[in-house]
Each structure stands twice: as C-alpha cells, then as structure tokens.
Amino acid sequence: MEPFAHHSLLDVEGLTRVDVERILDTAEAFLQVSRRPVRKVPTLRGKTVINLFYEASTRTRTSFELAGKRLSADVINMSVSASSVKKGETLQDTCRTLQAMHPDVIVIRHASSGAPSYVASKIGCSVINAGDGMHAHPTQALLDAFTIRRAKGTLDNLVVTIVGDISHSRVARSNAHLLKLFGCEVRVVGPRTLLPAAVDSLGVRVFDRLEDGLEGADVVMVLRIQRERLEGALLPSLREYSRTFGIGPKTIGPAKPDAIIMHPGPMNRGVEIESLLADGERSVVLQQVEAGVAVRMALLYLLAGEATEPPAVGEVH
C-alpha cells in the first residue's frame, strides 16, 4: 500500500479526490470496529496523540479521544483552561513544550484562523486541524462526506444545500471545497447579512430565499445559528430567522422526497431546525456522530500508523 500523501491535515483544499476516497474507504473499516462488542484494535499501540483544544467542543474532542483510544494509542487531553496558556504562555512556547514530549499526532482546535498551520510549521509530528476560527474544519467535511456517501450510495453530482450563517462557518467552507471534488452542485442559503462578501469565490450558488435554494436538493445541511450574532445587527430576531430560514416539515417541501437532513451540532431546536425533522426518518444527524469517530480513526491511522494494516471491512474478530 502506498503511504498517505500528506504528513498533516490542515485544510480540505490540500486534498485530492483520490485522497478523500482513501480516507473514506479506510473509515469504512474502522466503522465496523466501532460496532463490535470489543471496540478496540492494536493499530496505534505505542503512539501518542495529544488533543489540544483552545475552544470548547463536545463532539469533535470526544470523537478524537475515542478514535485514539479505540486504536490503542496513548491519548492526552490538554485542558487549556488549566494549562500554562492561561498563565500567558505563547503558542510558540506551547509547541516547543509539546515537541519535547515526542507526540506522534497533535489535534488542535483554535479560535484563530491559521493556528494549526503555525503549529505544523513549528513541530515535527503530524498535526490535524480540528477547527480554526472561521477558516476550516476538514474533519467535519470528511465525516459529512462519509455520511452522505453511505446514505446516497455516491458523492458524485449531488445537489447539496447548506443553510444558515455561511459568513462565520468553517463547516460551510470546508464542505464546499470537498464536495466540488465530486462534481456536486453546492448551494448556500441565508440572509444577505450572513453571507460572506466574497461568497462567489467558494464556487457555490448563492440564494437568499429558502424555497429557491432547496429546490431539487439531495442533501440539506443545516448550520447552527450563533445566537449572539443574530441578536445584534445581522437580523432583527431569532423568531424572524426561524420564520424565514428555519428548516421544518412545511419548508422542506422543495427538496427531493428522499433528501437527507444533516446538522453538525449542537442544534438550536426551533430556531434553525424543528425537532420533527431533526429526529425524523430523513435525519442522519446521529449517523454523522458515528461517522466522526470512524473518519478520525482513519485519519490517525493514515498519519501515524500505516506500518500496520487496518482491519478489513466486515472483520469481526
């Protein structure tokens, strides 16, 4: 097997279609591991993974922790609130400290765009971007692609509509870049005040009317609305946003009857999405959570453990 072409994962834009397919195919094997009675393999025994999260996270941090542990790696979760960062330590000094501990992979989430790239330039081990500012969230895009492929049977030439606060969403940016590799038509829908000035540079179709953006969609991806932004000058109120852009049984009609509903979480029920859809048969929200562990296992394996073979798809012992 050829070595994976990348030392780190900092952005989707650095990946080819072949890279993405390899990650997703590897994740298929690790999905089966997570469904076994004993959910552990020795693939990364002796390896060290450090989760360095400068921003609060439940799904991403927990799934990276589970991914590392199910691969038998030594996983260290650094609590920034209790670390030297709170005492004024710079990111550069943090990098020097971590480098001296000889980790194999550092997973970092940071409020500043470009922080993971900076860390990768200062440290010798592999670095995975778990979300940086409003820039990128490559592992979310990969787990979304994994979920879509399993639900629809393909990633090719689908119509994917992303609804919500596009301007502040690293999830929207990363998904747009990844899905275009497969010839998807990516649409973004939201109020003009929540669309970035250079939205056309993403290569997406832009809509400010929900009905138009949903017409014929195969996939509807709903983004979390950040309440603190909507209560300012960007929109009159949450009620107004929900009435105009909220996804529910009455507004989903223009999408295809078999369209799937996605959400990266956490959800504001009754604001950007109604519970009847979030918990309904068309929702793949929980499948996204399960996919997150499998995809992150695949990435840890590809970046740190390719000296060993991954388990075969369907292997149960």
Secondary structure by P-SEA (a helix, b strand, c coil): ccccccccccccccccaaaaaaaaaaaaaaaaaaacccccccccccbbbbbbbcccccaaaaaaaaaaaaaccbbbbbccccccccccccaaaaaaaaaaacccbbbbbbcccaaaaaaaaccccbbbcccccccccaaaaaaaaaaaaaacccccbbbbbbbccccccaaaaaaaaaaaaaccbbbbbccccccccccccccbbbbcccccccccccbbbbbbbcaaaaaccccccaaaaaacccccccccccccccbbbbbccccccccccccccccccccaaaaaaaaaaaaaaaaaaaacccccccccccccc
